[in-house]
Amino acid sequence: MVTVAEELDKAVQGAFTRPVPKSAGAQMRYLVRKHGGRTKPVAELLGISQRTVERYVKNQIKNPRPELAERLQREVRARWQPQIRARAKQAAATTGGIMIDVRARFGYTAAPGSTDDARVRHLTLALPPQQVARLFQAQDDGASEDQLRQVAAEALGEVYFRDSGRRAHGLEVELTDLLDLEFEL
């Protein structure tokens, strides 16, 4: 299932200037460095023993179980190049905006006499910086996936359906079934 939070993270990761470590040993060493050279917090973070972390750091173990490999990669990506990540978010939220490509079922609450049937639409458009800032702020505040979808629906409603206040006054947009989503800085 496609989530707004994951897709926002992927878009920001496109700004990375160096590749994320690929091997399990390199990823584990990176996490240990990020935790001040201590292996115990990394072990607690990943749900494994401290000794196992030490063995990965020394390359005594090279191939993690699939679920551990996924957790390890997710934790490394979440911490990789924080300054580059912050700079990319700042640029998108203040000057550049972000491109969104979405295929979803949109529902509407509109004036009487118009159709409010939900239907699948495929939209590709540029979200302006103020809408991007709202999305990133909601994500940073720990908003749930439903809340992020609501913020995205409001942004799409404002930019595409209401054309920045030039038409469809009072139209409320609801993003129900998210079939495909991609953001690009």
N, C-alpha and C positions, 0 to 999 in steps of 0.2 A: 504494500500500500504506500502511496506517495504521501509524504508529509511536507508541510510548509517549512517547518524548522530544518529538516534535513536538506531540503533544496536551497534554503538560504545559506546554510553552511557550505554546501557544494559551490555555490556562486562565489562566496568569499574565498574559498580554498583555491579558486582559479587565479587569485592574485599572488599566491605564494611564489617566492623567488627561488627557492631551493626545493628539491623533491623531499617528500616525507621518507624517513628511513623505512626500508623494505624488509630487512631480515628481522627475525624475532629478537636476536641478540642486540642488534642496533636499536630497535624500538625499546627494549627493556633498559638498555644503558641510558637512553634518552630520558625515560621516565624516572630512573634513579637519580640522574643529574638534576632533573626538575624538582625532585624531593630532597635536595640537599645532600645527595650521596647516601641516603638511607634506604635500605631495601624493605624495611617493615611496612612503611606507608604504601609502597607500591604493591606489596603482597596483599595488604588489606583492600586496596583499590581494585585489584584484579580477582580477589577471592582465591588466592593460592598461597602456598607456604612461603615463608621467607627464604628457606633453603632453595626452593624451586627458582625464585627470582635470582638468587646468587648463581645458580647453575646456568641460567640463561645469559647472565651478564658475562660469565666466563666462557660462553659458547660450548658448554658441556651438553646442553640440550639445544637443538636447532629447530625442531619442528613441533610447534605447539598443537594441541587439540584444536579442532575447528572453532569451537565456541571461545576458547581462550585467545586464539588468533584474532577473532573478530573483536573481542573486548580490548585487546592490546592495541589493535589498529585504531579503534574508535577513540581510545584515551589519548593516544599519541596525536592523532589528527586534531583533537579538541584543544591540545596545548601547543601545537606547532605554530611557530612564528606569530606570536600574539601581537607584536607591534605592526606587522604587515597587515594582519587581519583587522586591527583597529583602524589603520590608515585607509584601507579599502572601504570599510563601513562608513567612515567619516566622509570620504569622497563621494560615495553613492548617496549619502543622506544630506549632503550640503550642495553639491554642484552637479554631479553626473546622473543621478537617478539610476534606474535598473530596468533591464528588459525582462518582461515576463511572457512566457509561452505557456498557456494553460488550456487544457481541454477538460471541461467540467460541465455539470448540470447546474444551470443557474435558475433560481426561482425568484419571483418578483412579488412585491406588494406595490400595487400601482393604483392610480385613480380609477373610479368605476367606469366601466365601458371599455377598458383595455384588457388585453389578455394577461393572465398571471400564471399561465401554464409553464412549468419548469421544462427546459429543453437543454440539450447538449450544445455547447458552443465551443469553438476553437478560436482563442484570441491570442494574438501576438502584438504587444504594444509596450511602449515605454512608460514606466511609472515615474512621475516627477519626484524630485528629492524629498519633498515634505511627506509624501506617502511612504517612501522608502524609510524615512526616519521613523515614522510610526511603526512600521513592521519591525525594524531592528530594535526599537525601544521596547516593544511588546515582547520580543524574543529575549532581550536582556533582562527584562523584569520577570522572566520565568512564566510567561503566559502558556496556557495549555494549547494543544493542537487546535481545539475548537475555537479558542479565542484568536489564534493566529489566522485561522481560516476566515473568521469574521472580519478581522482587520484587512485581510487581502480582498475579501468581497466588497468591503466599503471602498477600498482604493480602486478596484475595478469599476464599481458602480459610479464613483466620482469621475474617473478618467474616461471610461468608454461609454457607459450608458447615459450619464447625465452631461457628458462633455464639458466638464469643469463648470457646471451651473448654467450652461446655455440651453439645455433642453431637459425634458423628462423630470420636472420638478416634483419632489415627493416620492420618487421611485426608490424603493428600498430593495437592494439586491441581496440574495442569499445564495451562498455557494454550498450546494448539497453534496453531490457526488464528484469527488476530485479524481479524474481519470488519469491525467498526466499533467505534470507541472515542471517547469524549468525556469530558473532565474539566471541572468547573465549580467555581470557588471560592465 
